[in-house]
Amino acid sequence: MKLTAKNLKVIIVLLLISFGVGVYLQDVQHQKSTEHAWKANRYNLSRFNKITEYSKKMNATNWKTMRDSINNQLDTLMILRFRKEMDSMNAEDAQEASLLLGAVTPNK
């Protein structure tokens, strides 16, 4: 194909159209992500405002209840973590035992 003036103009027009479509599609995606970010920020801001209002209302009784609740939750998390570690260790022990038994069994 010879690169004539007509072919060059067609190529330039196609390039400009493709860039225009690309910029438009990128702008549409940017608008969607910006909209989602604003929604998330509004949600986070409302949560922050609720926490701030609650902390302003706290007194010694509220703090004691909150502290007890936090301690109970931490205890629960520690127990769950310990169970997970024990299950992991038991699984490793079982796997090692099966490997050792497989190595000890005589071959026929």
N, CA and C atoms as an extended XYZ file, in Angstrom:
324
Properties=species:S:1:pos:R:3:atomname:S:1:resname:S:1:resid:I:1 pbc="F F F"
N         0.844       -1.174        0.000 N   MET     1
C         0.000        0.000        0.000 CA  MET     1
C         0.890        1.237        0.000 C   MET     1
N         0.660        2.067       -0.948 N   LYS     2
C         1.441        3.296       -1.042 CA  LYS     2
C         0.852        4.336       -0.098 C   LYS     2
N         1.705        5.098        0.497 N   LEU     3
C         1.276        6.119        1.446 CA  LEU     3
C         1.024        7.412        0.678 C   LEU     3
N        -0.193        7.521        0.193 N   THR     4
C        -0.572        8.732       -0.544 CA  THR     4
C        -1.185        9.724        0.431 C   THR     4
N        -1.473       10.895       -0.047 N   ALA     5
C        -2.067       11.944        0.796 CA  ALA     5
C        -3.434       11.511        1.295 C   ALA     5
N        -4.197       10.827        0.434 N   LYS     6
C        -5.540       10.376        0.813 CA  LYS     6
C        -5.438        9.317        1.923 C   LYS     6
N        -4.533        8.348        1.768 N   ASN     7
C        -4.347        7.317        2.791 CA  ASN     7
C        -3.867        7.933        4.110 C   ASN     7
N        -2.982        8.898        4.006 N   LEU     8
C        -2.471        9.563        5.205 CA  LEU     8
C        -3.587       10.300        5.944 C   LEU     8
N        -4.464       10.954        5.206 N   LYS     9
C        -5.593       11.666        5.819 CA  LYS     9
C        -6.544       10.681        6.501 C   LYS     9
N        -6.792        9.533        5.880 N   VAL    10
C        -7.682        8.523        6.464 CA  VAL    10
C        -7.075        7.982        7.765 C   VAL    10
N        -5.777        7.734        7.731 N   ILE    11
C        -5.101        7.224        8.933 CA  ILE    11
C        -5.171        8.256       10.062 C   ILE    11
N        -4.920        9.521        9.729 N   ILE    12
C        -4.964       10.576       10.750 CA  ILE    12
C        -6.372       10.723       11.317 C   ILE    12
N        -7.400       10.658       10.463 N   VAL    13
C        -8.783       10.765       10.928 CA  VAL    13
C        -9.126        9.590       11.837 C   VAL    13
N        -8.709        8.372       11.453 N   LEU    14
C        -8.973        7.199       12.293 CA  LEU    14
C        -8.267        7.319       13.650 C   LEU    14
N        -7.030        7.805       13.629 N   LEU    15
C        -6.315        7.994       14.884 CA  LEU    15
C        -7.012        9.012       15.784 C   LEU    15
N        -7.438       10.133       15.204 N   LEU    16
C        -8.116       11.149       15.999 CA  LEU    16
C        -9.436       10.631       16.567 C   LEU    16
N       -10.179        9.874       15.770 N   ILE    17
C       -11.444        9.302       16.244 CA  ILE    17
C       -11.184        8.306       17.365 C   ILE    17
N       -10.176        7.449       17.180 N   SER    18
C        -9.884        6.451       18.220 CA  SER    18
C        -9.418        7.118       19.511 C   SER    18
N        -8.596        8.162       19.418 N   PHE    19
C        -8.199        8.893       20.619 CA  PHE    19
C        -9.395        9.555       21.288 C   PHE    19
N       -10.280       10.123       20.484 N   GLY    20
C       -11.486       10.757       21.031 CA  GLY    20
C       -12.364        9.750       21.769 C   GLY    20
N       -12.558        8.572       21.163 N   VAL    21
C       -13.365        7.533       21.810 CA  VAL    21
C       -12.679        7.063       23.089 C   VAL    21
N       -11.374        6.894       23.047 N   GLY    22
C       -10.634        6.472       24.234 CA  GLY    22
C       -10.742        7.473       25.369 C   GLY    22
N       -10.601        8.753       25.057 N   VAL    23
C       -10.716        9.794       26.076 CA  VAL    23
C       -12.128        9.818       26.638 C   VAL    23
N       -13.137        9.657       25.785 N   TYR    24
C       -14.529        9.642       26.247 CA  TYR    24
C       -14.779        8.471       27.188 C   TYR    24
N       -14.329        7.271       26.804 N   LEU    25
C       -14.535        6.095       27.658 CA  LEU    25
C       -13.801        6.236       28.984 C   LEU    25
N       -12.605        6.800       28.951 N   GLN    26
C       -11.850        7.015       30.183 CA  GLN    26
C       -12.582        8.010       31.082 C   GLN    26
N       -13.166        9.039       30.492 N   ASP    27
C       -13.901       10.030       31.263 CA  ASP    27
C       -15.138        9.409       31.909 C   ASP    27
N       -15.819        8.533       31.173 N   VAL    28
C       -17.003        7.862       31.729 CA  VAL    28
C       -16.606        7.010       32.927 C   VAL    28
N       -15.531        6.238       32.796 N   GLN    29
C       -15.068        5.412       33.912 CA  GLN    29
C       -14.622        6.279       35.097 C   GLN    29
N       -13.985        7.403       34.808 N   HIS    30
C       -13.545        8.309       35.872 CA  HIS    30
C       -14.747        8.873       36.621 C   HIS    30
N       -15.804        9.227       35.903 N   GLN    31
C       -17.009        9.738       36.556 CA  GLN    31
C       -17.625        8.687       37.469 C   GLN    31
N       -17.669        7.429       36.994 N   LYS    32
C       -18.227        6.355       37.819 CA  LYS    32
C       -17.405        6.163       39.090 C   LYS    32
N       -16.079        6.105       38.953 N   SER    33
C       -15.241        5.873       40.130 CA  SER    33
C       -15.316        7.063       41.088 C   SER    33
N       -15.407        8.272       40.555 N   THR    34
C       -15.536        9.456       41.403 CA  THR    34
C       -16.846        9.424       42.171 C   THR    34
N       -17.916        9.010       41.502 N   GLU    35
C       -19.219        8.918       42.160 CA  GLU    35
C       -19.170        7.903       43.307 C   GLU    35
N       -18.555        6.750       43.061 N   HIS    36
C       -18.439        5.736       44.109 CA  HIS    36
C       -17.566        6.244       45.267 C   HIS    36
N       -16.505        6.968       44.940 N   ALA    37
C       -15.632        7.496       45.986 CA  ALA    37
C       -16.382        8.513       46.853 C   ALA    37
N       -17.193        9.351       46.234 N   TRP    38
C       -17.962       10.327       47.004 CA  TRP    38
C       -18.958        9.627       47.918 C   TRP    38
N       -19.601        8.574       47.401 N   LYS    39
C       -20.547        7.828       48.238 CA  LYS    39
C       -19.823        7.202       49.432 C   LYS    39
N       -18.664        6.602       49.176 N   ALA    40
C       -17.899        5.982       50.252 CA  ALA    40
C       -17.448        7.023       51.263 C   ALA    40
N       -17.006        8.178       50.782 N   ASN    41
C       -16.566        9.235       51.692 CA  ASN    41
C       -17.721        9.748       52.546 C   ASN    41
N       -18.902        9.885       51.938 N   ARG    42
C       -20.063       10.325       52.715 CA  ARG    42
C       -20.396        9.303       53.789 C   ARG    42
N       -20.327        8.010       53.435 N   TYR    43
C       -20.608        6.958       54.403 CA  TYR    43
C       -19.591        6.991       55.532 C   TYR    43
N       -18.307        7.096       55.178 N   ASN    44
C       -17.262        7.141       56.198 CA  ASN    44
C       -17.379        8.384       57.060 C   ASN    44
N       -17.754        9.506       56.448 N   LEU    45
C       -17.910       10.740       57.203 CA  LEU    45
C       -19.074       10.625       58.181 C   LEU    45
N       -20.171        9.991       57.756 N   SER    46
C       -21.303        9.822       58.667 CA  SER    46
C       -20.922        8.900       59.826 C   SER    46
N       -20.154        7.838       59.538 N   ARG    47
C       -19.688        6.962       60.620 CA  ARG    47
C       -18.778        7.728       61.576 C   ARG    47
N       -17.892        8.542       61.035 N   PHE    48
C       -16.992        9.329       61.867 CA  PHE    48
C       -17.776       10.293       62.746 C   PHE    48
N       -18.806       10.926       62.176 N   ASN    49
C       -19.627       11.850       62.956 CA  ASN    49
C       -20.365       11.128       64.076 C   ASN    49
N       -20.865        9.914       63.793 N   LYS    50
C       -21.547        9.144       64.839 CA  LYS    50
C       -20.582        8.793       65.968 C   LYS    50
N       -19.374        8.373       65.605 N   ILE    51
C       -18.372        8.042       66.625 CA  ILE    51
C       -18.019        9.273       67.450 C   ILE    51
N       -17.894       10.417       66.786 N   THR    52
C       -17.574       11.648       67.498 CA  THR    52
C       -18.690       12.021       68.462 C   THR    52
N       -19.935       11.920       68.003 N   GLU    53
C       -21.065       12.229       68.884 CA  GLU    53
C       -21.105       11.274       70.067 C   GLU    53
N       -20.863        9.997       69.823 N   TYR    54
C       -20.879        9.021       70.909 CA  TYR    54
C       -19.772        9.308       71.913 C   TYR    54
N       -18.603        9.659       71.420 N   SER    55
C       -17.487        9.929       72.340 CA  SER    55
C       -17.761       11.181       73.163 C   SER    55
N       -18.509       12.145       72.612 N   LYS    56
C       -18.864       13.337       73.389 CA  LYS    56
C       -19.844       12.991       74.508 C   LYS    56
N       -20.684       11.980       74.291 N   LYS    57
C       -21.692       11.597       75.274 CA  LYS    57
C       -21.146       10.647       76.341 C   LYS    57
N       -19.916       10.181       76.169 N   MET    58
C       -19.378        9.179       77.095 CA  MET    58
C       -19.106        9.774       78.470 C   MET    58
N       -19.396        8.946       79.476 N   ASN    59
C       -19.045        9.283       80.846 CA  ASN    59
C       -18.375        8.054       81.449 C   ASN    59
N       -18.146        8.050       82.746 N   ALA    60
C       -17.416        6.946       83.375 CA  ALA    60
C       -18.152        5.617       83.205 C   ALA    60
N       -19.476        5.628       83.311 N   THR    61
C       -20.248        4.391       83.177 CA  THR    61
C       -20.176        3.860       81.750 C   THR    61
N       -20.349        4.740       80.784 N   ASN    62
C       -20.263        4.327       79.377 CA  ASN    62
C       -18.879        3.763       79.062 C   ASN    62
N       -17.847        4.419       79.576 N   TRP    63
C       -16.491        3.976       79.279 CA  TRP    63
C       -16.231        2.598       79.868 C   TRP    63
N       -16.734        2.355       81.084 N   LYS    64
C       -16.544        1.046       81.700 CA  LYS    64
C       -17.219       -0.042       80.864 C   LYS    64
N       -18.434        0.227       80.404 N   THR    65
C       -19.143       -0.735       79.554 CA  THR    65
C       -18.394       -0.961       78.254 C   THR    65
N       -17.925        0.110       77.645 N   MET    66
C       -17.189        0.004       76.382 CA  MET    66
C       -15.890       -0.777       76.587 C   MET    66
N       -15.173       -0.486       77.671 N   ARG    67
C       -13.922       -1.163       77.939 CA  ARG    67
C       -14.143       -2.659       78.154 C   ARG    67
N       -15.197       -3.018       78.895 N   ASP    68
C       -15.515       -4.427       79.104 CA  ASP    68
C       -15.860       -5.116       77.790 C   ASP    68
N       -16.595       -4.416       76.945 N   SER    69
C       -16.955       -4.970       75.638 CA  SER    69
C       -15.713       -5.202       74.785 C   SER    69
N       -14.804       -4.236       74.803 N   ILE    70
C       -13.567       -4.372       74.025 CA  ILE    70
C       -12.741       -5.538       74.549 C   ILE    70
N       -12.644       -5.654       75.879 N   ASN    71
C       -11.872       -6.757       76.457 CA  ASN    71
C       -12.477       -8.101       76.079 C   ASN    71
N       -13.810       -8.204       76.110 N   ASN    72
C       -14.464       -9.460       75.720 CA  ASN    72
C       -14.188       -9.795       74.263 C   ASN    72
N       -14.232       -8.780       73.415 N   GLN    73
C       -13.973       -9.017       71.989 CA  GLN    73
C       -12.527       -9.446       71.770 C   GLN    73
N       -11.600       -8.813       72.480 N   LEU    74
C       -10.193       -9.193       72.341 CA  LEU    74
C        -9.963      -10.613       72.837 C   LEU    74
N       -10.632      -10.978       73.946 N   ASP    75
C       -10.514      -12.353       74.434 CA  ASP    75
C       -11.006      -13.342       73.390 C   ASP    75
N       -12.133      -13.022       72.779 N   THR    76
C       -12.689      -13.904       71.746 CA  THR    76
C       -11.726      -14.024       70.575 C   THR    76
N       -11.149      -12.901       70.157 N   LEU    77
C       -10.207      -12.944       69.043 CA  LEU    77
C        -8.968      -13.759       69.387 C   LEU    77
N        -8.487      -13.628       70.622 N   MET    78
C        -7.317      -14.402       71.040 CA  MET    78
C        -7.625      -15.899       71.054 C   MET    78
N        -8.820      -16.263       71.526 N   ILE    79
C        -9.206      -17.680       71.549 CA  ILE    79
C        -9.291      -18.217       70.123 C   ILE    79
N        -9.908      -17.447       69.231 N   LEU    80
C       -10.022      -17.894       67.836 CA  LEU    80
C        -8.648      -18.036       67.196 C   LEU    80
N        -7.754      -17.104       67.471 N   ARG    81
C        -6.405      -17.169       66.922 CA  ARG    81
C        -5.674      -18.407       67.456 C   ARG    81
N        -5.817      -18.678       68.767 N   PHE    82
C        -5.185      -19.843       69.367 CA  PHE    82
C        -5.711      -21.124       68.733 C   PHE    82
N        -7.018      -21.195       68.532 N   ARG    83
C        -7.605      -22.388       67.899 CA  ARG    83
C        -7.076      -22.579       66.490 C   ARG    83
N        -6.962      -21.483       65.759 N   LYS    84
C        -6.448      -21.567       64.387 CA  LYS    84
C        -5.009      -22.073       64.387 C   LYS    84
N        -4.196      -21.549       65.306 N   GLU    85
C        -2.806      -21.992       65.394 CA  GLU    85
C        -2.725      -23.473       65.769 C   GLU    85
N        -3.563      -23.899       66.732 N   MET    86
C        -3.553      -25.300       67.151 CA  MET    86
C        -3.986      -26.216       66.014 C   MET    86
N        -5.027      -25.819       65.273 N   ASP    87
C        -5.467      -26.619       64.134 CA  ASP    87
C        -4.362      -26.725       63.093 C   ASP    87
N        -3.655      -25.616       62.877 N   SER    88
C        -2.556      -25.615       61.916 CA  SER    88
C        -1.430      -26.534       62.373 C   SER    88
N        -1.088      -26.452       63.660 N   MET    89
C        -0.022      -27.303       64.185 CA  MET    89
C        -0.429      -28.776       64.146 C   MET    89
N        -1.679      -29.087       64.490 N   ASN    90
C        -2.148      -30.467       64.451 CA  ASN    90
C        -2.137      -31.014       63.025 C   ASN    90
N        -2.502      -30.168       62.064 N   ALA    91
C        -2.481      -30.598       60.667 CA  ALA    91
C        -1.051      -30.885       60.213 C   ALA    91
N        -0.104      -30.028       60.640 N   GLU    92
C         1.301      -30.260       60.284 CA  GLU    92
C         1.820      -31.542       60.928 C   GLU    92
N         1.457      -31.755       62.198 N   ASP    93
C         1.885      -32.976       62.884 CA  ASP    93
C         1.328      -34.213       62.190 C   ASP    93
N         0.065      -34.158       61.796 N   ALA    94
C        -0.550      -35.296       61.117 CA  ALA    94
C         0.123      -35.549       59.777 C   ALA    94
N         0.462      -34.464       59.071 N   GLN    95
C         1.125      -34.614       57.780 CA  GLN    95
C         2.526      -35.207       57.959 C   GLN    95
N         3.260      -34.743       58.957 N   GLU    96
C         4.601      -35.287       59.213 CA  GLU    96
C         4.522      -36.756       59.615 C   GLU    96
N         3.533      -37.098       60.440 N   ALA    97
C         3.378      -38.481       60.868 CA  ALA    97
C         3.064      -39.383       59.683 C   ALA    97
N         2.206      -38.904       58.793 N   SER    98
C         1.878      -39.724       57.621 CA  SER    98
C         3.089      -39.883       56.710 C   SER    98
N         3.917      -38.839       56.604 N   LEU    99
C         5.133      -38.944       55.799 CA  LEU    99
C         6.116      -39.924       56.428 C   LEU    99
N         6.255      -39.868       57.760 N   LEU   100
C         7.160      -40.772       58.441 CA  LEU   100
C         6.674      -42.209       58.328 C   LEU   100
N         5.380      -42.428       58.492 N   LEU   101
C         4.846      -43.775       58.363 CA  LEU   101
C         5.007      -44.304       56.945 C   LEU   101
N         4.871      -43.415       55.991 N   GLY   102
C         5.059      -43.822       54.589 CA  GLY   102
C         6.502      -44.190       54.322 C   GLY   102
N         7.451      -43.545       55.009 N   ALA   103
C         8.867      -43.827       54.805 CA  ALA   103
C         9.294      -45.082       55.537 C   ALA   103
N         8.608      -45.430       56.643 N   VAL   104
C         8.992      -46.563       57.451 CA  VAL   104
C         8.432      -47.862       56.890 C   VAL   104
N         7.296      -47.796       56.246 N   THR   105
C         6.672      -49.027       55.750 CA  THR   105
C         7.581      -49.700       54.736 C   THR   105
N         7.721      -50.999       54.838 N   PRO   106
C         8.616      -51.717       53.915 CA  PRO   106
C         8.030      -51.764       52.509 C   PRO   106
N         8.906      -51.700       51.540 N   ASN   107
C         8.489      -51.796       50.144 CA  ASN   107
C         8.461      -53.261       49.732 C   ASN   107
N         7.487      -53.625       48.982 N   LYS   108
C         7.377      -55.013       48.525 CA  LYS   108
C         7.999      -55.192       47.171 C   LYS   108
